[in-house]
């Protein structure tokens, strides 16, 4: 999902497997725990393993017992600020706070939405640990009420090198927003992540939940008081994760803070946006690291169905519900502006990392289907009414495609089945484990020795979701094909809850 050369564009299961067994295995794969920075030693797929968090740990910046094996133990270069932790975004060695916060929000949403299903798969603890690795980092990054560190490292210099995280020699400069250099989108998304995580931990660790909520409230106030897009203050982020605006993040944060606190302050903000021109966001094409409107609309729509907004601005709030439902109708091909599909049946938005939008869409549809079912409702689309089970059937078709039920018969989840991407565009995966060969890989040397090597990656990043096929269902498995072959945390996070939910009905 990161840009290697230019700015971003717009915004079957394994052979012979029955659906039932495969869903359960996939929950384990996407949440598989690691004791090291990467899954490195095991060259074979362990189909029966039960664990948690895959793609997230393969992107982890984690200090290990052996400091020489640690991934950047001294983030910020001057070593005066402890910013160790968190996740790299994709196949590079940069910590981009904006997509990281979205990843954590989606993981936390998975827990709040599908807690029972994750628990039934013995994955709840692993999911919470994965969230906590991110939220612990955000707490460190939020040094003062009006200070938030939003990036460690710099994309341009990072992309000039191909090194293991343990070997990286590129500058580890820490970039921040503050009162004079605002970034309401970054602060708002981080507030949303912390508020959603506070709900996930509530009842299990009340002290930690309250700590997360305190930071979330302060970050929301920071975002409200000092508006603006964060790349204006942090230009280094603009080429890679430039934000199209900050109003969606403010609404997104308010929604999660309302759910976490029930405070009228956040309800009033949501109501005010509902009555302002364009405040609800309208009907959006995607839910993504950049555009959170669909997510906010959906949470509000679910609250309306459950009568949690009754008697308090519910008429104007119905605009949120209408927009969320229009998005779903467009995805399932029953709306006014249906999303394209490949001949093989995959929802398709754009050539660059299309699966990031597919996974978020499956989450949105699954979540809403469950609420429709619980409230004995159905979805009303332009082309007719849709029952909750029909929505789940559609979701299953998309996940089945990702797992290998497609014209190429390729699983786009790394490590699942016998035919999956072998040359994922990912530095840590493509270079031999430091445990096997401690010889440092120098900046440019990595391209010669590993990037250009015509052989499978030595490390299998189990459960990672790559960018996926093109509009013609074609996938080119080469390491240089970052548009299709780069794994990203924001791709995988939305599938955590979806897979747990599907496993329950298999």
C-alpha positions as CSV (number, residue, x, y, z in Angstrom):
1,X,0.0,0.0,0.0
2,X,2.9,2.3,0.3
3,X,4.2,4.2,-2.7
4,X,7.5,3.0,-4.0
5,X,7.9,5.2,-7.0
6,X,5.0,7.7,-7.2
7,X,1.9,9.0,-5.5
8,X,-1.2,6.9,-4.8
9,X,-4.1,6.7,-7.2
10,X,-7.8,7.5,-6.3
11,X,-9.4,6.8,-3.8
12,X,-11.0,-20.7,-3.8
13,X,-10.2,-21.7,-0.7
14,X,-7.2,-24.2,-0.7
15,X,-7.7,-27.2,-2.8
16,X,-10.1,-29.8,-1.5
17,X,-11.0,-27.8,1.6
18,X,-14.5,-27.5,2.9
19,X,-15.7,-24.0,3.9
20,X,-16.0,-24.9,7.6
21,X,-12.4,-25.9,8.2
22,X,-10.9,-23.1,6.1
23,X,-12.6,-20.2,7.8
24,X,-11.3,-21.3,11.2
25,X,-7.8,-21.7,9.8
26,X,-7.9,-18.3,8.3
27,X,-8.9,-16.6,11.6
28,X,-5.8,-18.3,13.0
29,X,-3.6,-17.2,10.1
30,X,-4.6,-13.5,10.2
31,X,-4.1,-13.4,14.0
32,X,-1.1,-15.7,14.3
33,X,1.2,-14.6,17.2
34,X,4.9,-14.4,16.7
35,X,7.8,-14.3,19.2
36,X,10.0,-12.6,16.6
37,X,9.7,-9.7,14.2
38,X,8.7,-12.1,11.4
39,X,7.7,-15.6,10.8
40,X,11.0,-16.7,9.5
41,X,12.1,-20.2,10.1
42,X,9.1,-22.2,8.9
43,X,9.0,-22.7,5.2
44,X,5.9,-24.9,5.2
45,X,2.3,-23.8,5.7
46,X,0.9,-25.0,9.0
47,X,-2.7,-25.3,8.2
48,X,-3.8,-26.6,11.6
49,X,-2.1,-24.0,13.7
50,X,-4.3,-21.8,15.9
51,X,-3.0,-18.4,16.8
52,X,-3.5,-14.8,16.1
53,X,-2.2,-12.0,14.0
54,X,-0.2,-12.4,10.9
55,X,0.3,-9.5,8.6
56,X,0.3,-7.3,11.6
57,X,3.2,-9.0,13.3
58,X,5.1,-9.2,10.0
59,X,5.0,-5.5,10.0
60,X,5.8,-5.1,13.7
61,X,8.5,-2.8,15.1
62,X,9.3,-4.9,18.1
63,X,12.3,-4.8,20.4
64,X,13.6,-8.3,20.9
65,X,15.7,-9.8,23.7
66,X,18.7,-9.7,21.4
67,X,19.2,-6.0,20.7
68,X,21.1,-6.8,17.5
69,X,17.9,-8.5,16.2
70,X,15.7,-5.5,17.2
71,X,14.0,-3.5,14.6
72,X,15.1,0.1,15.1
73,X,15.5,0.2,18.9
74,X,16.3,3.9,18.8
75,X,13.4,5.5,16.9
76,X,13.9,8.9,16.7
77,X,17.5,9.2,15.7
78,X,18.6,11.3,18.7
79,X,17.4,8.5,21.0
80,X,15.9,11.1,23.4
81,X,12.3,10.0,22.8
82,X,11.0,6.5,23.3
83,X,8.9,5.7,20.2
84,X,9.6,2.0,19.9
85,X,6.6,-0.1,18.9
86,X,3.8,0.1,16.5
87,X,3.6,-1.2,13.0
88,X,5.2,-0.6,9.6
89,X,2.5,0.1,7.0
90,X,3.4,-2.4,4.4
91,X,6.6,-3.7,2.7
92,X,8.8,-0.8,3.8
93,X,10.5,0.2,7.1
94,X,8.5,3.4,7.8
95,X,6.0,3.9,10.6
96,X,3.2,5.9,9.0
97,X,0.9,6.9,11.9
98,X,-2.1,7.7,9.7
99,X,-2.7,4.2,8.2
100,X,-1.5,2.6,11.4
101,X,-4.2,4.3,13.4
102,X,-6.8,3.1,10.8
103,X,-5.5,-0.4,11.1
104,X,-5.8,-0.4,14.9
105,X,-9.3,1.1,14.7
106,X,-10.4,-1.7,12.4
107,X,-8.9,-4.3,14.6
108,X,-10.6,-2.8,17.7
109,X,-13.9,-2.6,15.8
110,X,-13.5,-6.3,15.0
111,X,-13.2,-7.1,18.7
112,X,-16.2,-4.8,19.7
113,X,-18.3,-6.2,16.9
114,X,-17.3,-9.9,16.8
115,X,-16.0,-10.5,20.3
116,X,-18.1,-13.6,20.7
117,X,-16.9,-15.1,17.5
118,X,-13.2,-14.4,18.1
119,X,-13.5,-15.9,21.6
120,X,-15.1,-19.0,20.2
121,X,-12.1,-19.4,17.9
122,X,-9.8,-18.8,20.9
123,X,-8.5,-15.7,19.2
124,X,-9.8,-12.9,21.4
125,X,-6.7,-12.7,23.5
126,X,-4.5,-12.6,20.5
127,X,-6.6,-9.9,18.9
128,X,-6.4,-7.8,22.0
129,X,-2.6,-8.2,22.2
130,X,-2.3,-7.1,18.6
131,X,-4.4,-4.0,19.3
132,X,-2.4,-3.2,22.4
133,X,0.9,-3.3,20.5
134,X,-0.5,-0.4,18.5
135,X,-2.2,1.5,21.2
136,X,0.9,1.3,23.5
137,X,2.8,3.0,20.7
138,X,0.1,5.7,20.3
139,X,0.3,6.5,24.0
140,X,4.0,7.0,23.6
141,X,3.5,9.1,20.5
142,X,1.0,11.4,22.3
143,X,3.6,13.1,24.5
144,X,1.5,16.2,25.4
145,X,-2.1,17.2,24.9
146,X,-1.2,19.1,21.7
147,X,1.7,16.9,20.5
148,X,1.4,13.7,18.5
149,X,4.2,12.0,16.6
150,X,2.9,10.8,13.3
151,X,5.8,9.3,11.4
152,X,9.1,7.6,12.1
153,X,11.4,7.4,9.1
154,X,11.0,8.9,5.7
155,X,9.6,7.2,2.6
156,X,11.9,8.6,0.0
157,X,15.1,7.5,1.6
158,X,13.6,4.3,2.8
159,X,12.6,3.3,-0.8
160,X,16.2,3.9,-1.9
161,X,17.2,0.9,0.2
162,X,16.2,-2.8,0.4
163,X,17.1,-3.9,3.9
164,X,15.8,-6.0,6.7
165,X,14.3,-3.9,9.5
166,X,17.2,-5.1,11.8
167,X,19.8,-3.7,9.3
168,X,18.2,-0.4,8.3
169,X,20.6,2.5,7.9
170,X,18.1,5.1,6.8
171,X,17.4,8.1,9.1
172,X,14.9,7.4,11.8
173,X,13.6,11.0,12.1
174,X,10.4,11.5,14.1
175,X,7.8,13.8,12.7
176,X,5.0,15.4,14.7
177,X,2.0,17.7,14.7
178,X,1.4,20.3,17.4
179,X,-0.4,23.6,17.9
180,X,1.7,25.4,15.3
181,X,1.7,22.5,12.9
182,X,-1.7,20.9,13.1
183,X,-3.1,17.7,11.6
184,X,-6.7,17.1,12.6
185,X,-7.0,14.0,10.4
186,X,-4.1,12.3,12.1
187,X,-5.2,13.3,15.6
188,X,-8.8,12.4,14.8
189,X,-8.0,8.9,13.5
190,X,-5.7,8.2,16.4
191,X,-8.4,9.3,18.7
192,X,-10.8,6.9,17.0
193,X,-8.3,4.1,17.4
194,X,-7.9,4.7,21.1
195,X,-11.6,5.1,21.8
196,X,-12.5,1.9,19.9
197,X,-9.7,0.1,21.7
198,X,-11.0,1.5,25.0
199,X,-14.3,-0.3,24.3
200,X,-12.5,-3.5,23.3
201,X,-10.6,-3.6,26.6
202,X,-13.5,-2.4,28.8
203,X,-14.4,-5.1,31.3
204,X,-11.0,-6.8,30.9
205,X,-8.6,-4.1,31.9
206,X,-10.5,-1.1,33.2
207,X,-7.3,0.9,34.0
208,X,-5.9,0.5,30.5
209,X,-9.3,1.2,29.0
210,X,-9.6,4.5,30.9
211,X,-6.0,5.4,29.9
212,X,-6.9,4.9,26.3
213,X,-10.0,7.0,26.6
214,X,-8.2,9.8,28.3
215,X,-5.8,10.1,25.4
216,X,-8.6,9.7,22.9
217,X,-10.5,12.7,24.4
218,X,-7.5,14.9,24.4
219,X,-6.6,14.0,20.8
220,X,-10.2,14.8,19.7
221,X,-10.0,18.2,21.4
222,X,-6.6,18.8,19.7
223,X,-8.1,18.0,16.3
224,X,-11.1,20.2,16.9
225,X,-9.1,23.1,18.2
226,X,-6.4,23.0,15.5
227,X,-7.9,21.9,12.1
228,X,-6.0,21.1,9.0
229,X,-4.6,18.2,7.0
230,X,-1.5,16.7,8.5
231,X,0.7,16.6,5.4
232,X,0.8,20.4,5.5
233,X,2.7,20.0,8.7
234,X,4.4,16.8,7.8
235,X,5.1,17.1,4.0
236,X,7.1,13.9,4.0
237,X,3.9,11.9,4.5
238,X,2.0,13.5,1.7
239,X,3.5,11.5,-1.2
240,X,2.7,8.2,0.6
241,X,-0.4,8.7,2.7
242,X,-1.7,12.1,1.9
243,X,-5.1,12.9,3.4
244,X,-8.0,14.2,1.3
245,X,-9.5,16.0,4.3
246,X,-10.0,15.9,8.0
247,X,-13.8,16.2,8.5
248,X,-14.3,12.4,8.1
249,X,-11.8,11.7,10.8
250,X,-13.4,14.1,13.2
251,X,-16.8,12.5,12.7
252,X,-15.2,9.0,13.0
253,X,-13.6,10.0,16.3
254,X,-16.8,11.5,17.6
255,X,-18.7,8.3,16.8
256,X,-16.2,6.1,18.7
257,X,-16.0,8.5,21.6
258,X,-19.8,8.6,21.8
259,X,-19.9,4.8,21.9
260,X,-17.2,4.7,24.6
261,X,-18.5,7.5,26.8
262,X,-22.2,8.2,26.0
263,X,-21.2,11.8,26.5
264,X,-23.7,14.3,25.0
265,X,-20.8,16.4,23.7
266,X,-20.1,13.8,21.0
267,X,-23.7,13.2,20.3
268,X,-24.1,17.0,19.7
269,X,-21.2,17.0,17.3
270,X,-22.7,14.1,15.3
271,X,-26.1,15.8,15.3
272,X,-24.6,19.1,14.1
273,X,-22.8,17.4,11.2
274,X,-26.1,15.7,10.2
275,X,-27.8,19.1,9.7
276,X,-24.9,20.8,8.0
277,X,-24.3,20.8,4.2
278,X,-22.3,17.7,3.3
279,X,-21.7,16.9,7.0
280,X,-22.7,13.3,6.7
281,X,-20.2,12.8,3.8
282,X,-22.8,11.7,1.3
283,X,-22.6,8.3,-0.4
284,X,-19.0,7.3,-0.5
285,X,-17.2,4.8,-2.9
286,X,-14.9,3.2,-0.3
287,X,-14.0,2.8,3.4
288,X,-10.2,3.2,3.6
289,X,-7.3,4.6,5.5
290,X,-8.1,8.0,3.9
291,X,-11.9,8.1,3.9
292,X,-13.7,7.1,7.1
293,X,-17.2,8.4,6.3
294,X,-18.7,4.9,5.5
295,X,-17.4,3.6,8.8
296,X,-19.0,6.5,10.8
297,X,-22.2,6.3,8.8
298,X,-22.4,2.6,9.5
299,X,-21.9,2.8,13.2
300,X,-24.6,5.5,13.4
301,X,-26.9,3.5,11.2
302,X,-26.6,0.5,13.5
303,X,-27.3,2.7,16.5
304,X,-30.4,4.0,14.8
305,X,-31.6,0.5,14.1
306,X,-31.1,-0.3,17.8
307,X,-33.0,2.8,18.8
308,X,-30.0,4.4,20.5
309,X,-30.6,7.8,18.9
310,X,-34.4,7.7,19.2
311,X,-35.9,11.1,20.2
312,X,-32.6,13.0,19.7
313,X,-32.2,14.2,16.2
314,X,-33.0,10.8,14.6
315,X,-34.7,12.4,11.6
316,X,-31.6,14.2,10.4
317,X,-29.4,11.3,11.5
318,X,-31.2,9.1,9.0
319,X,-29.1,10.7,6.4
320,X,-26.1,8.8,7.8
321,X,-28.1,5.6,7.6
322,X,-29.3,6.3,4.0
323,X,-25.7,6.8,2.9
324,X,-24.3,3.7,4.6
325,X,-27.1,1.6,3.0
326,X,-26.4,3.2,-0.4
327,X,-22.8,2.1,-0.1
328,X,-23.8,-1.5,0.7
329,X,-26.4,-1.6,-2.1
330,X,-23.7,-0.4,-4.6
331,X,-21.4,-3.1,-3.4
332,X,-23.9,-5.9,-3.8
333,X,-24.9,-4.6,-7.3
334,X,-28.4,-3.4,-6.3
335,X,-27.8,0.3,-6.0
336,X,-27.7,3.4,-8.2
337,X,-24.0,3.5,-8.7
338,X,-22.8,-0.1,-8.5
339,X,-19.2,-0.9,-7.9
340,X,-17.4,-2.6,-10.8
341,X,-16.7,-6.3,-10.6
342,X,-14.1,-8.5,-12.4
343,X,-15.4,-11.3,-14.6
344,X,-14.4,-13.6,-11.7
345,X,-16.7,-11.7,-9.4
346,X,-14.4,-9.6,-7.3
347,X,-15.4,-6.0,-6.4
348,X,-12.9,-3.7,-8.2
349,X,-12.1,-0.1,-7.6
350,X,-8.6,0.5,-8.9
351,X,-5.4,-1.2,-10.1
352,X,-3.4,-0.2,-7.0
353,X,-4.0,-2.4,-3.9
354,X,-7.7,-3.1,-4.8
355,X,-8.1,-5.6,-2.0
356,X,-7.8,-3.0,0.7
357,X,-11.3,-1.8,-0.4
358,X,-12.7,-5.3,-0.7
359,X,-11.8,-6.2,2.8
360,X,-13.3,-3.1,4.3
361,X,-16.4,-3.6,2.3
362,X,-16.8,-7.1,3.5
363,X,-16.5,-5.9,7.1
364,X,-19.1,-3.2,6.6
365,X,-21.6,-5.5,5.0
366,X,-21.1,-8.3,7.6
367,X,-21.5,-5.9,10.4
368,X,-24.7,-4.4,9.0
369,X,-26.2,-7.8,8.1
370,X,-25.9,-8.9,11.8
371,X,-27.6,-5.8,13.0
372,X,-30.4,-6.1,10.4
373,X,-30.9,-9.7,11.6
374,X,-30.9,-8.8,15.3
375,X,-33.5,-6.0,14.7
376,X,-35.6,-8.1,12.3
377,X,-35.0,-5.7,9.4
378,X,-33.9,-6.0,5.8
379,X,-31.9,-3.8,3.5
380,X,-33.9,-1.7,1.0
381,X,-32.0,-1.1,-2.3
382,X,-33.1,0.4,-5.5
383,X,-33.2,-3.0,-7.1
384,X,-35.2,-4.6,-4.3
385,X,-35.1,-5.7,-0.7
386,X,-32.1,-7.8,0.6
387,X,-32.3,-10.1,3.5
388,X,-29.4,-10.3,6.0
389,X,-28.4,-13.9,4.9
390,X,-28.1,-12.6,1.3
391,X,-25.6,-10.0,2.5
392,X,-23.5,-12.7,4.3
393,X,-23.7,-14.8,1.1
394,X,-22.2,-11.9,-0.9
395,X,-19.5,-11.4,1.7
396,X,-18.6,-15.1,1.5
397,X,-18.2,-14.8,-2.3
398,X,-15.7,-12.0,-1.9
399,X,-13.7,-13.8,0.8
400,X,-13.8,-17.0,-1.2
401,X,-12.3,-15.2,-4.1
402,X,-9.5,-13.8,-1.9
403,X,-8.8,-17.3,-0.6
404,X,-8.5,-18.9,-4.0
405,X,-12.0,-19.4,-5.6
406,X,-11.1,-17.2,-8.6
407,X,-10.1,-17.7,-12.3
408,X,-6.4,-17.9,-11.4
409,X,-7.0,-20.3,-8.5
410,X,-4.7,-18.2,-6.4
411,X,-5.1,-17.4,-2.7
412,X,-4.3,-13.7,-2.1
413,X,-3.8,-14.6,1.6
414,X,-0.1,-15.5,1.8
415,X,0.4,-19.0,3.3
416,X,-3.0,-20.3,2.6
417,X,-3.5,-23.2,0.2
418,X,-0.8,-24.3,-2.2
419,X,-0.9,-21.4,-4.7
420,X,-0.3,-18.0,-3.1
421,X,2.1,-15.1,-3.9
422,X,5.7,-16.3,-3.4
423,X,7.4,-13.0,-4.1
424,X,5.5,-10.5,-1.9
425,X,6.9,-7.0,-2.1
426,X,8.1,-6.9,1.5
427,X,11.6,-6.2,2.7
428,X,11.6,-8.4,5.8
429,X,10.0,-11.3,4.0
430,X,12.3,-11.2,1.0
431,X,15.6,-11.3,2.9
432,X,17.0,-14.2,4.8
433,X,16.3,-14.2,8.5
434,X,19.0,-12.5,10.6
435,X,18.8,-15.6,12.8
436,X,20.1,-17.7,9.8
437,X,22.6,-15.1,8.5
438,X,23.7,-12.2,10.7
439,X,25.7,-10.6,7.8
440,X,24.3,-7.1,7.5
441,X,22.5,-6.3,4.3
442,X,23.6,-2.8,3.1
443,X,21.2,-0.3,1.5
444,X,21.7,-0.9,-2.2
445,X,23.1,-4.4,-1.7
446,X,19.6,-5.6,-0.8
447,X,18.4,-4.9,-4.3
448,X,21.1,-7.0,-5.9
449,X,21.1,-9.9,-3.5
450,X,17.4,-10.2,-2.7
451,X,15.0,-7.8,-4.5
452,X,16.1,-8.9,-8.0
453,X,16.4,-12.6,-7.0
454,X,14.1,-14.8,-9.0
455,X,13.2,-17.1,-6.2
456,X,10.4,-17.2,-3.6
457,X,10.8,-15.1,-0.5
458,X,12.7,-17.0,2.2
459,X,10.1,-15.9,4.9
460,X,6.4,-16.6,4.5
461,X,4.3,-13.8,6.0
462,X,1.4,-16.0,6.8
463,X,-2.0,-14.4,6.5
464,X,-0.9,-11.2,4.8
465,X,-3.3,-9.9,2.2
466,X,-1.6,-8.5,-0.9
467,X,-2.9,-5.9,-3.3
468,X,-4.6,-8.5,-5.5
469,X,-5.5,-9.0,-9.1
470,X,-6.3,-6.5,-11.8
471,X,-9.6,-5.9,-13.5
472,X,-9.0,-9.0,-15.7
473,X,-8.4,-11.3,-12.6
474,X,-4.7,-11.4,-13.5
475,X,-1.9,-11.3,-10.9
476,X,1.8,-10.9,-11.7
477,X,3.8,-12.5,-8.9
478,X,7.0,-10.5,-9.1
479,X,8.7,-8.7,-6.3
480,X,8.8,-5.4,-8.2
481,X,5.0,-5.4,-8.7
482,X,4.2,-3.4,-5.6
483,X,0.8,-2.3,-7.0
484,X,-0.5,-5.9,-6.8
485,X,2.0,-7.7,-4.6
486,X,2.7,-5.5,-1.6
487,X,1.1,-6.7,1.7
488,X,-0.3,-4.0,4.0
489,X,-1.7,-4.0,7.5
490,X,-4.8,-2.1,6.5
491,X,-5.6,-4.9,4.0
492,X,-5.7,-7.6,6.7
493,X,-7.2,-5.9,9.7
494,X,-10.8,-5.7,8.4
495,X,-10.8,-9.5,7.7
496,X,-10.1,-10.5,11.3
497,X,-13.7,-10.1,12.4
498,X,-15.2,-11.2,9.1
499,X,-13.4,-14.5,9.1
500,X,-14.4,-15.1,12.7
501,X,-18.0,-14.4,11.8
502,X,-17.9,-16.7,8.8
503,X,-16.2,-19.5,10.8
504,X,-19.3,-19.5,13.1
505,X,-21.7,-20.3,10.3
506,X,-19.6,-22.8,8.4
